[in-house]
Amino acid sequence: MKKVLLAVAVAMTMPVAMAWAPTSDVNVIVAYKAGSGTDTGARLLSTEAGKYVGKTLVIQNLPGGDGKIGWTRLVNSKPDGHTIGFINLPTFTTLAAQKGAPFSVSDVIPIANHLTESGVVAVKADSPYKTIEDLVAAAKQKQLKASTNGVKASNHTAAQLLAQSGKFDYKAVPYGGTADQLLALRQGEVDFTCAKVADVAKLVKGDKPELRVLAVFSPTRAPELPDVPTLGEKGLYPEWYGSARAIVAPKGTSPEIIKFYVDAFKKTMQDPATIEAHKKAGLSMDFKDDKQLGQLLKDQEVFAKDVISKLYK
């Protein structure tokens, strides 16, 4: 009995291991400029996540190189849980698959998926191309120009898929990111562009919309754009194509840190206030935990090697 009491006494005096939590502000790397679709979503989620993380999540915009600058900084950051970041799929896996890439898919550890958005084909609101059929017909008669968010970046790939399925050539004009490519379209520098539903949400609404969406890259119509046909409906690219925006940590980040963030972001995305804030912003959340995101990364790595690589030959 005395031995039992002694063991209990010793156990009570031993320090209890505390669950990991950040001890200072958390840096959140976004590889695109402020005002981009990725930045808008990242800021919205980071603001709401503060209550569950327990510290302020500070967005660090590191644009350039189609995402390479920010993501290179991310993978080289100290894996102590105080730096995480957003990646865009398939752009991240596409760049990682390139020869001489400064990072690989294995350089990041999945935390959670935030958004999954369908791609769209858009023109200026006053464009002579009223339908996707008009655009494709014109593109077969003369070379049109399309703005992209960078060479071989996600929206460039969307334009390639459209052109391949529509059997036309076009001139891709790369800009620094989605915000810049949409500005180029609005200013009349190009004839059309491919982006994501959330990117154009505010630009197609109101009394004086700036853009018109002609088609969506999805087997079914987008809930946000119910009157817009899918490309498949028009005999063009029939599969889903878009972008997943997800949160990852640098390689070497410990399992307990990853678990902390998976739990924190899950609670954030289930919070009614977060859901309402995203709804007002025209964003549809698509939470995937670290294991589900890990599988998505693998799938997108295969897609980059087997599909995207063949679009640029």
Residue pairs with C-beta under 8 A, 6 or more apart in sequence:
19 256
19 260
20 81
20 254
20 256
20 257
20 260
21 54
21 260
22 53
22 54
22 55
22 81
22 82
23 55
23 82
24 55
24 82
25 55
25 56
25 57
25 58
25 82
26 53
26 55
26 56
26 57
26 58
26 81
26 82
26 83
26 84
27 58
27 60
27 77
27 82
27 83
27 84
28 42
28 46
28 57
28 58
28 59
28 60
28 83
28 84
28 85
28 86
29 60
29 62
29 70
29 71
29 73
29 74
29 77
29 83
29 84
29 85
29 86
30 36
30 38
30 39
30 42
30 59
30 60
30 61
30 62
30 70
30 85
30 86
31 38
31 62
31 63
31 67
31 68
31 69
31 70
31 71
31 74
31 85
31 86
31 87
31 88
32 38
32 39
32 61
32 63
32 67
32 70
32 88
32 149
32 177
32 178
32 179
33 39
33 61
33 63
33 176
33 177
33 179
33 180
34 59
34 61
35 179
36 63
36 177
36 178
36 179
36 199
37 117
37 178
37 179
37 195
37 196
37 198
37 199
37 245
38 86
38 88
38 178
38 245
39 59
39 61
39 179
40 198
40 281
40 283
41 86
41 114
41 115
41 198
41 245
41 281
41 283
42 59
42 86
42 114
42 245
43 59
44 277
44 278
44 281
44 283
45 114
45 265
45 268
45 269
45 274
46 57
46 58
46 59
47 57
48 268
48 271
48 273
48 274
48 277
49 57
49 264
49 265
49 268
50 56
50 57
51 268
52 263
52 264
52 265
52 267
52 268
52 271
53 261
53 264
61 70
62 69
62 70
62 73
63 69
63 70
63 176
63 177
64 70
64 176
65 72
65 150
66 91
66 95
66 149
66 150
66 151
66 152
66 153
66 174
67 87
67 88
67 91
67 92
67 95
67 150
67 153
68 95
68 101
68 102
68 103
70 85
71 85
71 87
71 92
71 95
71 102
71 103
72 102
72 103
74 83
74 85
74 87
74 108
74 248
74 250
75 102
75 103
75 107
75 108
75 250
75 251
76 250
77 83
77 85
77 250
78 250
79 249
79 250
79 251
79 252
79 253
79 254
79 257
80 253
80 257
81 249
81 253
81 254
81 257
81 260
81 261
83 249
83 250
84 111
84 247
84 248
84 249
84 261
85 247
85 248
85 249
86 114
86 245
86 246
86 247
86 248
87 108
87 245
87 246
87 248
88 154
88 243
88 244
88 245
89 154
89 243
89 244
89 245
89 246
89 296
89 297
89 300
90 154
90 157
90 243
90 300
90 303
90 304
90 308
91 149
91 150
91 153
91 154
91 243
92 105
92 300
93 105
93 297
93 300
93 301
93 303
93 304
94 152
94 153
94 154
94 157
94 304
94 308
95 101
95 103
95 152
96 103
96 104
96 105
96 301
96 304
97 301
97 304
97 305
97 308
97 309
98 152
105 297
105 298
105 301
106 251
107 250
107 251
108 248
108 249
108 250
108 251
109 248
109 249
109 250
109 251
109 253
109 258
109 290
110 246
110 248
110 258
110 290
110 291
110 293
110 294
110 297
111 246
111 247
111 248
111 249
111 258
111 261
111 262
111 265
111 290
111 293
112 246
112 247
112 261
112 262
112 265
112 266
112 269
112 287
112 288
112 289
112 290
112 293
113 244
113 245
113 246
113 247
113 286
113 287
113 288
113 292
113 293
113 296
114 245
114 246
114 247
114 265
114 269
114 285
114 286
114 287
115 198
115 243
115 244
115 245
115 283
115 284
115 285
115 286
116 242
116 243
116 244
116 245
116 284
116 286
117 196
117 197
117 198
117 199
117 242
117 243
117 244
117 245
117 284
118 196
118 197
118 216
118 217
118 218
118 222
118 240
118 241
118 242
119 154
119 155
119 158
119 194
119 195
119 196
119 197
119 216
119 217
119 218
119 241
119 242
119 243
120 194
120 195
120 196
120 197
120 199
120 200
120 213
120 214
120 215
120 216
120 217
120 222
120 225
120 228
121 132
121 135
121 158
121 162
121 192
121 193
121 194
121 213
121 214
121 215
121 216
121 217
121 231
122 182
122 185
122 192
122 193
122 194
122 195
122 200
122 204
122 211
122 212
122 213
122 214
123 129
123 135
123 185
123 191
123 192
123 193
123 211
123 212
123 214
124 185
124 186
124 188
124 210
124 211
124 212
125 204
125 208
125 209
125 210
125 211
125 212
127 191
127 192
127 212
128 134
128 138
129 135
129 138
129 191
129 192
129 214
130 212
131 214
132 214
132 215
132 229
132 231
132 234
132 236
133 234
135 144
135 191
135 192
135 214
136 166
136 168
136 236
138 144
138 191
139 163
139 166
139 168
139 169
139 170
140 166
140 167
140 168
143 169
143 170
143 171
144 170
144 171
144 190
144 191
144 192
145 170
145 171
145 172
145 173
145 189
145 190
145 191
146 159
146 170
146 171
146 172
146 173
146 190
146 191
146 192
146 193
146 194
147 173
147 174
147 175
147 180
147 181
147 182
147 184
147 185
147 189
147 190
147 193
148 155
148 156
148 159
148 172
148 173
148 174
148 175
148 181
148 193
148 194
149 155
149 156
149 174
149 175
149 176
149 177
149 178
149 180
149 181
149 195
150 156
150 174
150 175
150 176
150 177
151 172
151 174
152 308
152 312
153 174
154 196
154 242
154 243
155 178
155 181
155 193
155 194
155 195
155 196
156 172
156 174
156 194
157 241
157 308
157 311
158 194
158 195
158 217
158 241
159 170
159 172
159 193
159 194
160 311
160 312
161 217
161 237
161 241
161 311
162 194
162 231
162 236
162 237
163 169
163 170
164 237
164 311
165 231
165 236
165 237
166 236
173 184
173 189
173 190
175 181
175 183
175 184
178 195
178 196
178 199
181 193
181 195
182 193
182 195
182 199
182 200
182 203
182 211
184 190
184 193
185 192
185 193
185 211
186 203
186 210
186 211
192 214
194 217
196 242
196 243
197 216
197 222
197 224
197 225
197 242
197 282
198 281
198 282
198 283
200 211
200 213
201 224
201 281
201 282
201 283
202 282
203 209
203 210
203 211
204 210
204 211
204 212
204 213
204 225
213 225
213 228
214 228
215 228
215 229
215 230
215 231
215 233
215 234
215 236
216 222
216 225
216 228
216 229
216 230
216 231
217 230
217 231
217 237
217 239
217 240
217 241
217 242
218 230
218 232
218 240
218 241
218 242
219 230
219 232
219 238
219 239
219 240
220 230
221 228
221 229
221 230
222 228
223 284
224 282
224 284
230 238
231 237
231 238
232 238
232 239
244 286
244 296
244 300
246 288
246 293
246 296
247 261
247 265
248 293
249 257
249 258
249 261
258 290
262 289
262 290
265 287
266 287
266 289
268 274
269 275
269 285
269 287
270 287
274 285
275 285
278 284
278 285
288 296
